[in-house]
Amino acid sequence: MSNLELSIKALQAGILPAFTGDEVAKLLESCDPNEAHRLKRKFRKMWRKEMKKSLRTASTASEVKRTMASFSSPSGRRHAVKRKLEERG
């Protein structure tokens, strides 16, 4: 999937079309504070949903631990949301 397609899907989902920390910070600075708050809430909702889905499918304690570790970092959260957007294809 191209970056343009991914950006369009992110906008349709109601989140920022950025998947690196620098891009996210730059776009949030350019937004209205209320809009930035709404975009952040929508993103958090998406990654929590993905985390819960991953935890439900984990069958062993080590898989649960690995899932929790991947979602504990911001880059892991962004990666999970990016994968979710790519799945929507």
N, C-alpha and C positions, 0 to 999 in steps of 0.2 A: 504494500500500500504506500502511495506517495505521501510526502509531507503535506501537500495541499489537501488531499482527501482526508487525512487525519485531522488537519486543522478545521476543516468544514464539519466533520463529525463532532469534534470537541465543541465548536460553537453551537451546533444543533443540540448537544447534550446540556448546554448551559454552563460550560466551564471554559477556562482560558485555553487558547490553542498554543500552549507552551509546555514543554516537558523537561526543561532543565531549570535549575534554581535561578540562574541569572535571567532567563527569559521570563519566568514567572514574576520575579521581583520587579523587573522593568515594566511589565504590563500592569501589575497591580498599582504601581506608582502613577500610571497614566489614567487610571480609573477613578471615578467618583467613589468616595469612601463607602457609601451605601451599596453601590454596585460591586465593589471589591468584596465587601462582607458577604453578599449574596453568592458571588462566584466561589468564594472559599468554602461556604457552607455546602454548596452543591458538590464540590470536589470531595469534601470530607464524607458526604453521604455516599458517593460512588465508591470510594476506597473502603469504607466500612462494609458496604454491601459485598464487595469482592473478598474482603478478609473473611467475613462470615461464611461465604460460599466455599472458600478454600478450607476453612476449618471444618465445615460439615463433611467435605470429601476426604479429609485426612483420616487415615485408618490407624496410624500408630502414633505413639507419643513423640517419636522423633520427627515425624511429619508435622505435627502440631507445633513443636518447638521451632522447626525450620520456618514454618509459615509465620509464626509470631515474630521471628527475627527479621524476616524479609519485610514485614509491614511496619517494623519499628523505625525504619529510616525513611526520611522524606523521598529519597530517590526510589526506594522500593515501592512506595505508595504511588508515585508518578508512573512507574513502570507498570504496575497492576492496572491502573486506570487506562493507560495507553493500550495494553493488551485487550482490555474490555472494549475499547473503541474499535480496535482492529477486528474483533470478533463480530461486531455488528454488521460488517461488510454486506 
